């Protein structure tokens, strides 16, 4: 126990030391009186095969997926954002678990506006992966999603399929001490194979958490290096060019309201939609006050949340009754106060809004859902 606590403290010291300075800088960059646009993107680690007892067979997976589809449809029909877009997740499906029947169903879900599909991958679990194998896996899965299922997107509607990523076991660019990855140049391979943004972080208190927090930023070190995102340049307006993949973080702040036996015991707030963290307006404000923005565009705030959609005990919080009540309440609160509007965006749409902000866009972020990265499903006719 003691050794584990020491390890976690060691892993987390870099961002903990920076935390008070980051929060002070965030407060300094806020503008008090402008109306905010809060862009909510939910990264769902979408694994219908998951169970505590071990991977499920395909029949059970398809049954669970059908149940999920009903929940997603109910949420989408009853909870809509400022321009009428349905509440939805971005479903990051693990490449190593591919099954055509699963992806055909996920394409149906996407066609109904209930959640776009992107790329997830667990690798290097039993032994370190290699660059050659990882490059092959990314390229083959990318092309399968695009060619066989009309998923993913293209930059300005042209070229190779483009995609967003969440790393299984959080070990982006070999950031877990060699575990769950093993590929130092993973970021270069992501860039080469068309990834435009990584949505893995935050990962605290895991070893993979870097010192940079509450940012949308470019990697600060060469992509061929291990953990090149341990430092970085924030994306900002009028930036002359952006190198992909961008690191697109969710909130990482402290919740100071928790007490145990009357003693304040702060807990990490990382945007997890889970049953043991009841969602309320105070929690929404913590997400919003993490102030993840394109630097210089303070009225557009990006809130990247995450969930594991097939953890049964968390489904109500991420897609079921609790989620519907909570997200409806924050939409209503914004409309009543006039302080903010809520926009639901996929990973692709969120990145498009970032790029629009960089280019000096004004107005409402919903106008820029298809700004640069265009959905293959919407842009291209199905093959005969």
C-alpha positions as CSV (number, residue, x, y, z in Angstrom):
1,X,0.0,0.0,0.0
2,X,2.7,2.5,1.0
3,X,4.8,1.7,-2.1
4,X,1.7,2.2,-4.3
5,X,1.0,5.6,-2.7
6,X,4.6,6.7,-3.1
7,X,4.5,5.7,-6.8
8,X,1.3,7.6,-7.4
9,X,2.7,10.7,-5.7
10,X,5.9,10.5,-7.8
11,X,3.9,10.1,-11.0
12,X,1.6,13.0,-10.2
13,X,4.1,15.5,-8.8
14,X,4.8,17.2,-12.2
15,X,1.2,18.3,-12.7
16,X,0.4,18.8,-9.0
17,X,3.3,21.3,-8.7
18,X,2.0,23.2,-11.7
19,X,-1.6,23.0,-10.7
20,X,-1.8,26.3,-8.6
21,X,-0.1,28.2,-11.4
22,X,-2.3,26.7,-14.1
23,X,-5.4,27.6,-12.1
24,X,-4.2,31.1,-11.5
25,X,-3.5,31.6,-15.2
26,X,-6.9,30.2,-16.1
27,X,-8.6,32.7,-13.8
28,X,-6.5,35.5,-15.3
29,X,-7.6,34.6,-18.8
30,X,-11.3,34.6,-18.1
31,X,-13.7,37.3,-19.1
32,X,-16.4,37.9,-16.6
33,X,-19.3,39.3,-18.7
34,X,-19.2,37.5,-22.1
35,X,-21.8,34.8,-22.8
36,X,-20.1,31.4,-23.0
37,X,-20.6,28.6,-25.4
38,X,-19.9,25.3,-23.7
39,X,-19.0,22.5,-26.2
40,X,-19.5,19.1,-24.6
41,X,-17.8,16.1,-26.2
42,X,-18.1,12.6,-24.5
43,X,-15.4,10.1,-25.3
44,X,-16.9,6.7,-24.8
45,X,-14.4,3.8,-24.4
46,X,-16.9,1.7,-26.3
47,X,-16.3,-2.0,-25.5
48,X,-19.5,-4.2,-25.7
49,X,-17.3,-7.2,-25.1
50,X,-16.2,-6.0,-21.6
51,X,-17.4,-7.8,-18.5
52,X,-15.8,-8.3,-15.1
53,X,-15.8,-12.1,-15.7
54,X,-14.0,-11.8,-19.0
55,X,-14.8,-11.0,-22.7
56,X,-18.3,-11.8,-23.8
57,X,-19.3,-13.7,-26.9
58,X,-20.6,-12.0,-30.0
59,X,-24.3,-12.8,-29.3
60,X,-24.1,-11.2,-25.9
61,X,-22.2,-8.2,-27.4
62,X,-24.9,-7.7,-30.0
63,X,-27.6,-7.9,-27.3
64,X,-25.9,-5.3,-25.2
65,X,-25.4,-3.1,-28.3
66,X,-29.1,-3.2,-29.1
67,X,-29.8,-2.2,-25.5
68,X,-27.3,0.7,-25.8
69,X,-29.0,1.8,-29.0
70,X,-32.3,2.1,-27.3
71,X,-30.8,4.2,-24.5
72,X,-28.9,6.4,-27.0
73,X,-32.1,6.9,-29.0
74,X,-34.1,7.9,-25.9
75,X,-31.4,10.3,-24.8
76,X,-31.1,11.8,-28.2
77,X,-34.8,12.3,-28.6
78,X,-35.3,14.0,-25.2
79,X,-32.0,16.0,-24.8
80,X,-31.0,18.5,-27.5
81,X,-28.6,21.4,-27.5
82,X,-28.7,25.0,-28.7
83,X,-29.2,24.1,-32.4
84,X,-31.2,20.9,-31.8
85,X,-28.4,18.5,-32.1
86,X,-29.1,15.3,-30.2
87,X,-27.2,14.3,-27.1
88,X,-24.7,11.7,-28.1
89,X,-21.3,10.2,-27.4
90,X,-18.3,9.7,-29.6
91,X,-17.8,5.9,-29.6
92,X,-14.1,4.9,-29.6
93,X,-14.2,1.3,-30.7
94,X,-11.2,-1.0,-30.0
95,X,-9.5,-2.2,-33.2
96,X,-8.4,-5.5,-31.6
97,X,-12.0,-6.4,-31.0
98,X,-13.3,-5.8,-34.5
99,X,-16.4,-7.7,-35.7
100,X,-18.3,-6.6,-38.8
101,X,-21.7,-7.1,-37.1
102,X,-20.8,-4.7,-34.3
103,X,-19.5,-2.0,-36.7
104,X,-22.5,-2.3,-38.9
105,X,-24.7,-1.6,-35.9
106,X,-22.4,1.3,-34.9
107,X,-22.8,2.7,-38.4
108,X,-26.6,2.6,-37.9
109,X,-26.2,4.5,-34.6
110,X,-24.1,7.1,-36.4
111,X,-26.5,7.5,-39.3
112,X,-29.2,8.4,-36.8
113,X,-27.0,11.2,-35.3
114,X,-26.5,9.3,-32.0
115,X,-22.7,9.0,-31.9
116,X,-19.8,9.0,-34.4
117,X,-17.3,6.1,-34.3
118,X,-13.6,6.7,-33.8
119,X,-10.5,4.6,-32.9
120,X,-9.6,2.9,-29.7
121,X,-6.7,0.4,-29.2
122,X,-5.3,-1.8,-26.4
123,X,-1.9,-3.0,-27.4
124,X,1.4,-4.0,-25.9
125,X,-0.4,-5.6,-23.0
126,X,1.3,-9.0,-22.9
127,X,4.5,-7.8,-24.5
128,X,5.7,-4.5,-25.9
129,X,4.3,-3.8,-29.4
130,X,6.5,-2.8,-32.3
131,X,6.3,0.3,-34.6
132,X,5.8,-1.9,-37.7
133,X,2.9,-3.8,-36.2
134,X,1.2,-0.7,-34.8
135,X,1.5,1.1,-38.1
136,X,-0.2,-1.8,-39.9
137,X,-3.0,-2.1,-37.3
138,X,-3.8,1.6,-37.5
139,X,-3.8,1.7,-41.3
140,X,-5.9,-1.5,-41.7
141,X,-8.5,-0.5,-39.1
142,X,-8.7,3.0,-40.5
143,X,-9.3,1.7,-44.0
144,X,-11.8,-0.9,-42.8
145,X,-13.9,1.7,-40.9
146,X,-13.8,4.0,-43.9
147,X,-14.2,1.6,-46.8
148,X,-16.5,-1.1,-45.3
149,X,-18.6,1.0,-42.9
150,X,-18.4,4.6,-44.2
151,X,-17.1,5.9,-40.9
152,X,-14.4,8.4,-40.0
153,X,-13.8,11.6,-42.0
154,X,-11.5,13.3,-44.6
155,X,-9.8,16.7,-44.3
156,X,-11.7,19.1,-46.6
157,X,-13.4,16.0,-48.0
158,X,-10.2,14.6,-49.7
159,X,-7.3,12.3,-49.1
160,X,-6.9,9.4,-46.6
161,X,-9.4,8.8,-43.9
162,X,-8.8,10.9,-40.7
163,X,-9.6,9.9,-37.2
164,X,-9.5,10.6,-33.5
165,X,-7.9,8.3,-30.9
166,X,-8.2,7.1,-27.4
167,X,-5.4,4.9,-26.1
168,X,-6.3,1.7,-24.2
169,X,-4.9,1.6,-20.7
170,X,-4.1,5.3,-21.1
171,X,-0.5,4.6,-22.2
172,X,-0.3,7.1,-25.0
173,X,3.1,7.2,-26.7
174,X,4.6,4.7,-24.2
175,X,3.8,6.8,-21.2
176,X,3.3,4.0,-18.7
177,X,6.8,3.0,-18.1
178,X,6.8,0.6,-21.1
179,X,3.5,-1.1,-20.1
180,X,0.5,-1.3,-22.4
181,X,2.3,0.2,-25.4
182,X,6.0,-0.2,-26.0
183,X,6.1,2.0,-29.0
184,X,8.1,5.2,-28.4
185,X,7.3,6.7,-31.8
186,X,3.6,6.1,-31.4
187,X,2.8,9.8,-31.9
188,X,4.7,9.8,-35.3
189,X,2.7,6.8,-36.4
190,X,-0.6,8.4,-35.4
191,X,0.4,11.5,-37.5
192,X,1.4,9.3,-40.4
193,X,-1.8,7.3,-40.5
194,X,-4.2,10.2,-40.2
195,X,-5.0,10.9,-36.6
196,X,-5.9,14.5,-36.0
197,X,-6.4,14.5,-32.2
198,X,-5.9,12.3,-29.2
199,X,-8.6,12.4,-26.5
200,X,-7.0,10.1,-23.9
201,X,-6.2,12.6,-21.3
202,X,-6.5,13.4,-18.4
203,X,-5.4,10.1,-16.9
204,X,-4.4,11.1,-13.3
205,X,-3.5,9.5,-11.0
206,X,-2.2,7.1,-13.6
207,X,1.5,7.1,-14.5
208,X,0.6,8.3,-18.0
209,X,-0.6,11.8,-16.8
210,X,1.7,14.5,-18.1
211,X,2.4,17.9,-16.5
212,X,0.4,19.8,-19.0
213,X,-3.3,20.0,-17.9
214,X,-6.5,21.7,-19.1
215,X,-5.2,22.4,-22.6
216,X,-5.7,21.8,-26.3
217,X,-2.1,21.8,-27.5
218,X,0.5,20.5,-29.9
219,X,3.2,18.2,-28.8
220,X,6.3,20.1,-27.6
221,X,8.9,17.4,-28.5
222,X,9.5,15.5,-31.8
223,X,6.8,13.0,-32.5
224,X,9.3,10.2,-32.8
225,X,10.2,10.6,-29.1
226,X,8.6,8.8,-26.2
227,X,5.9,11.0,-24.5
228,X,6.3,14.0,-26.9
229,X,3.2,15.5,-25.4
230,X,4.8,16.0,-21.9
231,X,5.2,19.6,-22.9
232,X,3.4,21.6,-25.6
233,X,2.3,24.8,-27.2
234,X,-1.4,25.7,-26.6
235,X,-3.5,26.0,-29.8
236,X,-4.4,29.7,-30.2
237,X,-6.2,32.0,-32.6
238,X,-4.4,33.1,-35.8
239,X,-1.9,30.3,-35.3
240,X,-0.2,29.9,-38.7
241,X,-0.4,26.1,-38.8
242,X,-1.3,23.2,-36.6
243,X,0.5,19.9,-36.5
244,X,-1.7,16.9,-35.9
245,X,-2.4,15.0,-33.7
246,X,-3.4,17.7,-31.3
247,X,-3.7,16.7,-27.6
248,X,-7.3,17.4,-26.7
249,X,-7.7,17.2,-22.9
250,X,-10.6,17.1,-20.6
251,X,-10.9,18.9,-17.2
252,X,-8.4,18.1,-14.5
253,X,-9.3,20.0,-11.3
254,X,-10.0,19.4,-7.7
255,X,-13.4,19.0,-6.1
256,X,-12.9,20.7,-2.7
257,X,-16.5,20.0,-1.5
258,X,-16.0,16.4,-0.4
259,X,-15.7,15.6,3.3
260,X,-15.1,12.3,5.1
261,X,-16.2,12.3,8.8
262,X,-16.4,16.1,8.6
263,X,-12.8,16.5,7.3
264,X,-12.3,18.0,3.8
265,X,-10.8,15.4,1.5
266,X,-10.5,16.8,-2.0
267,X,-10.9,14.4,-4.9
268,X,-9.8,14.6,-8.5
269,X,-12.4,15.8,-11.0
270,X,-11.6,14.5,-14.4
271,X,-14.9,14.5,-16.2
272,X,-15.8,10.8,-15.7
273,X,-19.5,10.1,-16.1
274,X,-19.8,7.5,-13.4
275,X,-22.3,6.5,-10.7
276,X,-20.1,7.3,-7.7
277,X,-19.8,11.0,-8.7
278,X,-23.4,12.4,-8.9
279,X,-23.6,15.1,-11.5
280,X,-25.0,18.5,-10.5
281,X,-24.6,22.1,-11.4
282,X,-21.6,22.5,-9.2
283,X,-19.9,19.7,-11.1
284,X,-20.7,21.3,-14.4
285,X,-19.2,24.5,-13.2
286,X,-16.0,22.7,-12.3
287,X,-15.8,21.4,-15.8
288,X,-16.5,24.8,-17.3
289,X,-14.1,26.5,-15.0
290,X,-11.2,24.3,-16.1
291,X,-11.4,26.8,-19.0
292,X,-10.2,24.5,-21.8
293,X,-10.2,26.9,-24.8
294,X,-8.4,27.9,-27.9
295,X,-6.2,30.6,-26.5
296,X,-7.6,34.0,-27.4
297,X,-11.1,32.6,-27.9
298,X,-12.4,32.7,-24.3
299,X,-16.1,32.5,-25.1
300,X,-15.9,28.9,-26.5
301,X,-15.2,26.4,-23.7
302,X,-14.5,22.8,-24.6
303,X,-15.5,20.1,-22.0
304,X,-14.2,16.7,-22.9
305,X,-15.9,14.1,-20.7
306,X,-15.4,10.3,-20.8
307,X,-17.1,7.1,-19.8
308,X,-16.9,3.3,-20.2
309,X,-20.3,2.8,-21.8
310,X,-20.6,-0.9,-21.0
311,X,-19.8,-0.7,-17.3
312,X,-23.4,-1.5,-16.3
313,X,-23.3,0.4,-13.0
314,X,-22.4,3.6,-14.9
315,X,-24.9,3.5,-17.7
316,X,-27.5,5.6,-16.0
317,X,-24.8,8.3,-15.4
318,X,-23.5,8.4,-19.0
319,X,-26.5,7.6,-21.2
320,X,-29.6,6.7,-19.1
321,X,-32.0,8.4,-16.7
322,X,-29.4,10.3,-14.7
323,X,-27.6,11.6,-17.8
324,X,-30.9,12.8,-19.3
325,X,-31.9,14.6,-16.2
326,X,-28.5,16.2,-15.7
327,X,-27.8,17.4,-19.2
328,X,-31.3,18.7,-19.5
329,X,-30.9,20.6,-16.3
330,X,-27.7,22.4,-17.4
331,X,-29.3,23.3,-20.8
332,X,-32.3,24.7,-18.9
333,X,-30.0,26.6,-16.5
334,X,-28.1,28.2,-19.3
335,X,-31.3,29.3,-21.0
336,X,-32.7,30.7,-17.8
337,X,-29.7,32.7,-16.8
338,X,-28.5,33.6,-20.2
339,X,-24.9,32.9,-19.1
340,X,-24.1,30.2,-21.6
341,X,-25.4,27.9,-24.3
342,X,-24.6,24.1,-24.5
343,X,-23.5,22.4,-27.7
344,X,-23.1,18.6,-28.1
345,X,-20.2,17.8,-30.4
346,X,-18.5,14.7,-31.6
347,X,-14.7,14.4,-31.6
348,X,-14.7,15.4,-35.2
349,X,-17.0,18.4,-34.7
350,X,-15.0,19.5,-31.7
351,X,-11.8,19.6,-33.7
352,X,-13.6,21.4,-36.5
353,X,-14.7,24.1,-34.0
354,X,-11.1,24.3,-32.7
355,X,-9.8,24.9,-36.2
356,X,-12.6,27.5,-36.9
357,X,-11.6,29.3,-33.7
358,X,-7.9,29.3,-34.8
359,X,-9.0,30.9,-38.0
360,X,-10.8,33.7,-36.2
361,X,-14.3,32.4,-36.5
362,X,-17.1,34.3,-34.6
363,X,-20.6,33.6,-33.8
364,X,-21.8,30.2,-32.6
365,X,-19.7,27.0,-32.7
366,X,-22.5,25.0,-34.1
367,X,-22.0,26.7,-37.4
368,X,-18.6,25.0,-37.8
369,X,-19.4,21.3,-37.2
370,X,-18.2,20.4,-40.6
371,X,-15.6,23.1,-41.0
372,X,-12.6,21.0,-42.2
373,X,-13.0,17.4,-41.3
374,X,-16.0,16.1,-43.3
375,X,-17.9,12.9,-42.4
376,X,-17.4,10.1,-45.0
377,X,-20.9,8.9,-44.2
378,X,-22.5,12.2,-45.0
379,X,-20.2,13.2,-47.9
380,X,-19.8,10.0,-49.9
381,X,-22.3,7.7,-51.5
382,X,-22.2,4.0,-50.4
383,X,-20.3,1.7,-52.7
384,X,-22.2,-0.7,-54.9
